[in-house]
Amino acid sequence: MSFDVVFTRSAQSVAADHGDLPTLEERTRDEIADLPGEGLEELEKHFFHAFALDDGTEFICSLTADGAVRVDACANEDLSQAA
């Protein structure tokens, strides 16, 4: 299964604080591959897939019109406290 992974600014920021982009990209690919059936087809059916890192940082994946997987941060304690 081949697809591009595109990170939003918030996901890039969170990855910088909690790790690095290559590790987050690998985790994203693993998460999509673990979806039942053909991962991208399942993602399209469900509109999004969310996962959390061991530290509780949450990300949400969605399929873009051109078939890439967009990764966004959907919860981060550090960002919540800044508001």
N, CA and C atoms as an extended XYZ file, in Angstrom:
249
Properties=species:S:1:pos:R:3:atomname:S:1:resname:S:1:resid:I:1 pbc="F F F"
N         0.849       -1.162        0.000 N   MET     1
C         0.000        0.000        0.000 CA  MET     1
C         0.896        1.227        0.000 C   MET     1
N         0.688        2.071       -0.973 N   SER     2
C         1.527        3.256       -1.123 CA  SER     2
C         0.658        4.504       -1.029 C   SER     2
N         1.080        5.430       -0.196 N   PHE     3
C         0.376        6.707       -0.092 CA  PHE     3
C         1.319        7.732        0.514 C   PHE     3
N         1.036        8.998        0.228 N   ASP     4
C         1.792       10.094        0.819 CA  ASP     4
C         1.191       10.435        2.172 C   ASP     4
N         2.026       10.894        3.079 N   VAL     5
C         1.564       11.363        4.379 CA  VAL     5
C         1.842       12.863        4.432 C   VAL     5
N         0.801       13.645        4.717 N   VAL     6
C         0.896       15.090        4.776 CA  VAL     6
C         0.552       15.525        6.201 C   VAL     6
N         1.443       16.297        6.829 N   PHE     7
C         1.221       16.744        8.198 CA  PHE     7
C         0.729       18.187        8.217 C   PHE     7
N        -0.281       18.456        9.043 N   THR     8
C        -0.710       19.835        9.256 CA  THR     8
C         0.332       20.522       10.136 C   THR     8
N         0.224       21.831       10.238 N   ARG     9
C         1.168       22.573       11.091 CA  ARG     9
C         1.072       22.123       12.547 C   ARG     9
N        -0.136       21.877       13.011 N   SER    10
C        -0.276       21.459       14.405 CA  SER    10
C         0.371       20.096       14.640 C   SER    10
N         0.234       19.183       13.681 N   ALA    11
C         0.873       17.871       13.819 CA  ALA    11
C         2.392       18.007       13.786 C   ALA    11
N         2.897       18.887       12.930 N   GLN    12
C         4.344       19.117       12.883 CA  GLN    12
C         4.843       19.674       14.207 C   GLN    12
N         4.105       20.601       14.771 N   SER    13
C         4.483       21.216       16.043 CA  SER    13
C         4.487       20.188       17.173 C   SER    13
N         3.443       19.389       17.225 N   VAL    14
C         3.348       18.372       18.268 CA  VAL    14
C         4.459       17.341       18.100 C   VAL    14
N         4.723       16.940       16.873 N   ALA    15
C         5.788       15.960       16.624 CA  ALA    15
C         7.131       16.510       17.072 C   ALA    15
N         7.360       17.788       16.865 N   ALA    16
C         8.616       18.404       17.292 CA  ALA    16
C         8.740       18.380       18.812 C   ALA    16
N         7.612       18.532       19.511 N   ASP    17
C         7.622       18.531       20.971 CA  ASP    17
C         7.693       17.129       21.576 C   ASP    17
N         7.155       16.134       20.857 N   HIS    18
C         7.024       14.791       21.415 CA  HIS    18
C         7.791       13.718       20.654 C   HIS    18
N         8.650       14.088       19.773 N   GLY    19
C         9.369       13.097       18.985 CA  GLY    19
C         9.862       13.718       17.700 C   GLY    19
N         9.606       13.041       16.594 N   ASP    20
C        10.047       13.561       15.302 CA  ASP    20
C         9.089       13.108       14.214 C   ASP    20
N         9.106       13.800       13.095 N   LEU    21
C         8.193       13.491       11.983 CA  LEU    21
C         8.401       12.108       11.383 C   LEU    21
N         9.649       11.640       11.168 N   PRO    22
C         9.790       10.303       10.599 CA  PRO    22
C         9.159        9.203       11.474 C   PRO    22
N         9.260        9.350       12.787 N   THR    23
C         8.646        8.368       13.689 CA  THR    23
C         7.127        8.450       13.610 C   THR    23
N         6.587        9.676       13.557 N   LEU    24
C         5.142        9.848       13.441 CA  LEU    24
C         4.645        9.340       12.093 C   LEU    24
N         5.413        9.543       11.032 N   GLU    25
C         5.012        9.023        9.723 CA  GLU    25
C         4.976        7.501        9.742 C   GLU    25
N         5.977        6.880       10.344 N   GLU    26
C         6.001        5.413       10.434 CA  GLU    26
C         4.802        4.906       11.226 C   GLU    26
N         4.490        5.552       12.338 N   ARG    27
C         3.337        5.150       13.146 CA  ARG    27
C         2.050        5.303       12.346 C   ARG    27
N         1.927        6.400       11.597 N   THR    28
C         0.745        6.628       10.768 CA  THR    28
C         0.589        5.515        9.740 C   THR    28
N         1.667        5.177        9.056 N   ARG    29
C         1.610        4.102        8.058 CA  ARG    29
C         1.213        2.776        8.693 C   ARG    29
N         1.754        2.485        9.875 N   ASP    30
C         1.401        1.255       10.590 CA  ASP    30
C        -0.074        1.245       10.974 C   ASP    30
N        -0.569        2.385       11.455 N   GLU    31
C        -1.977        2.488       11.849 CA  GLU    31
C        -2.898        2.231       10.657 C   GLU    31
N        -2.583        2.824        9.517 N   ILE    32
C        -3.417        2.638        8.322 CA  ILE    32
C        -3.326        1.196        7.830 C   ILE    32
N        -2.134        0.636        7.854 N   ALA    33
C        -1.954       -0.749        7.406 CA  ALA    33
C        -2.719       -1.729        8.296 C   ALA    33
N        -2.899       -1.391        9.572 N   ASP    34
C        -3.601       -2.273       10.503 CA  ASP    34
C        -5.123       -2.197       10.397 C   ASP    34
N        -5.634       -1.235        9.629 N   LEU    35
C        -7.078       -1.175        9.437 CA  LEU    35
C        -7.514       -2.416        8.662 C   LEU    35
N        -8.714       -2.926        8.904 N   PRO    36
C        -9.163       -4.136        8.205 CA  PRO    36
C        -9.217       -3.938        6.694 C   PRO    36
N        -9.067       -5.016        5.961 N   GLY    37
C        -9.134       -4.946        4.499 CA  GLY    37
C        -7.989       -4.130        3.946 C   GLY    37
N        -8.275       -3.387        2.923 N   GLU    38
C        -7.296       -2.469        2.349 CA  GLU    38
C        -7.345       -1.189        3.164 C   GLU    38
N        -6.288       -0.861        3.865 N   GLY    39
C        -6.274        0.250        4.802 CA  GLY    39
C        -6.851        1.548        4.274 C   GLY    39
N        -6.426        1.968        3.080 N   LEU    40
C        -6.924        3.228        2.539 CA  LEU    40
C        -8.420        3.163        2.237 C   LEU    40
N        -8.896        2.018        1.780 N   GLU    41
C       -10.330        1.863        1.519 CA  GLU    41
C       -11.117        1.957        2.817 C   GLU    41
N       -10.608        1.366        3.880 N   GLU    42
C       -11.264        1.459        5.178 CA  GLU    42
C       -11.261        2.890        5.681 C   GLU    42
N       -10.143        3.575        5.507 N   LEU    43
C       -10.056        4.969        5.934 CA  LEU    43
C       -11.098        5.810        5.197 C   LEU    43
N       -11.269        5.550        3.908 N   GLU    44
C       -12.251        6.290        3.118 CA  GLU    44
C       -13.673        6.009        3.612 C   GLU    44
N       -13.956        4.775        3.993 N   LYS    45
C       -15.285        4.415        4.491 CA  LYS    45
C       -15.595        5.096        5.816 C   LYS    45
N       -14.604        5.213        6.668 N   HIS    46
C       -14.824        5.744        8.012 CA  HIS    46
C       -14.527        7.232        8.123 C   HIS    46
N       -14.005        7.835        7.080 N   PHE    47
C       -13.697        9.264        7.001 CA  PHE    47
C       -12.461        9.667        7.794 C   PHE    47
N       -12.177        9.002        8.903 N   PHE    48
C       -10.977        9.327        9.666 CA  PHE    48
C       -10.579        8.138       10.546 C   PHE    48
N        -9.362        8.188       11.013 N   HIS    49
C        -8.870        7.204       11.980 CA  HIS    49
C        -8.012        7.968       12.978 C   HIS    49
N        -8.251        7.761       14.256 N   ALA    50
C        -7.486        8.441       15.296 CA  ALA    50
C        -6.625        7.430       16.041 C   ALA    50
N        -5.476        7.910       16.511 N   PHE    51
C        -4.623        7.081       17.356 CA  PHE    51
C        -3.886        7.980       18.328 C   PHE    51
N        -3.391        7.372       19.396 N   ALA    52
C        -2.671        8.133       20.420 CA  ALA    52
C        -1.291        7.528       20.626 C   ALA    52
N        -0.340        8.383       20.932 N   LEU    53
C         0.996        7.928       21.300 CA  LEU    53
C         0.970        7.486       22.759 C   LEU    53
N         2.028        6.845       23.189 N   ASP    54
C         2.094        6.364       24.569 CA  ASP    54
C         1.933        7.480       25.592 C   ASP    54
N         2.327        8.704       25.218 N   ASP    55
C         2.219        9.822       26.158 CA  ASP    55
C         0.832       10.472       26.140 C   ASP    55
N        -0.105        9.914       25.362 N   GLY    56
C        -1.465       10.429       25.311 CA  GLY    56
C        -1.719       11.445       24.216 C   GLY    56
N        -0.694       11.853       23.484 N   THR    57
C        -0.869       12.784       22.379 CA  THR    57
C        -1.703       12.106       21.298 C   THR    57
N        -2.767       12.767       20.854 N   GLU    58
C        -3.701       12.172       19.905 CA  GLU    58
C        -3.581       12.805       18.525 C   GLU    58
N        -3.697       11.961       17.507 N   PHE    59
C        -3.650       12.394       16.117 CA  PHE    59
C        -4.846       11.834       15.380 C   PHE    59
N        -5.238       12.532       14.321 N   ILE    60
C        -6.352       12.090       13.498 CA  ILE    60
C        -5.885       12.047       12.039 C   ILE    60
N        -6.217       10.977       11.354 N   CYS    61
C        -5.830       10.782        9.953 CA  CYS    61
C        -7.089       10.838        9.089 C   CYS    61
N        -6.989       11.516        7.964 N   SER    62
C        -8.079       11.536        7.001 CA  SER    62
C        -7.494       11.449        5.601 C   SER    62
N        -8.302       10.976        4.685 N   LEU    63
C        -7.870       10.804        3.300 CA  LEU    63
C        -8.163       12.077        2.522 C   LEU    63
N        -7.174       12.572        1.796 N   THR    64
C        -7.375       13.765        0.975 CA  THR    64
C        -7.912       13.355       -0.392 C   THR    64
N        -8.358       14.318       -1.169 N   ALA    65
C        -8.928       14.043       -2.487 CA  ALA    65
C        -7.926       13.382       -3.422 C   ALA    65
N        -6.636       13.660       -3.231 N   ASP    66
C        -5.633       13.067       -4.118 CA  ASP    66
C        -5.052       11.764       -3.573 C   ASP    66
N        -5.666       11.210       -2.518 N   GLY    67
C        -5.256        9.902       -2.008 CA  GLY    67
C        -4.150        9.926       -0.972 C   GLY    67
N        -3.753       11.092       -0.525 N   ALA    68
C        -2.756       11.179        0.546 CA  ALA    68
C        -3.471       11.062        1.892 C   ALA    68
N        -2.720       10.731        2.914 N   VAL    69
C        -3.266       10.690        4.263 CA  VAL    69
C        -2.807       11.951        4.988 C   VAL    69
N        -3.774       12.747        5.440 N   ARG    70
C        -3.471       13.978        6.172 CA  ARG    70
C        -3.487       13.655        7.657 C   ARG    70
N        -2.453       14.065        8.367 N   VAL    71
C        -2.345       13.821        9.801 CA  VAL    71
C        -2.418       15.155       10.525 C   VAL    71
N        -3.327       15.236       11.485 N   ASP    72
C        -3.495       16.445       12.276 CA  ASP    72
C        -3.479       16.061       13.752 C   ASP    72
N        -3.041       16.977       14.594 N   ALA    73
C        -3.105       16.765       16.032 CA  ALA    73
C        -4.525       17.081       16.475 C   ALA    73
N        -5.160       16.173       17.200 N   CYS    74
C        -6.536       16.449       17.642 CA  CYS    74
C        -6.604       16.692       19.137 C   CYS    74
N        -5.549       16.393       19.874 N   ALA    75
C        -5.512       16.718       21.301 CA  ALA    75
C        -4.064       16.725       21.750 C   ALA    75
N        -3.730       17.783       22.451 N   ASN    76
C        -2.388       17.895       23.003 CA  ASN    76
C        -2.494       18.746       24.251 C   ASN    76
N        -2.110       18.193       25.382 N   GLU    77
C        -2.239       18.894       26.645 CA  GLU    77
C        -1.504       20.242       26.604 C   GLU    77
N        -0.321       20.280       25.990 N   ASP    78
C         0.444       21.517       25.925 CA  ASP    78
C        -0.308       22.604       25.146 C   ASP    78
N        -0.955       22.235       24.027 N   LEU    79
C        -1.699       23.213       23.243 CA  LEU    79
C        -2.937       23.673       24.001 C   LEU    79
N        -3.593       22.770       24.734 N   SER    80
C        -4.793       23.118       25.490 CA  SER    80
C        -4.490       24.138       26.568 C   SER    80
N        -3.337       24.029       27.206 N   GLN    81
C        -2.965       24.940       28.270 CA  GLN    81
C        -2.601       26.310       27.738 C   GLN    81
N        -2.186       26.377       26.469 N   ALA    82
C        -1.787       27.650       25.878 CA  ALA    82
C        -2.986       28.530       25.541 C   ALA    82
N        -4.159       27.941       25.408 N   ALA    83
C        -5.358       28.691       25.005 CA  ALA    83
C        -5.893       29.578       26.100 C   ALA    83
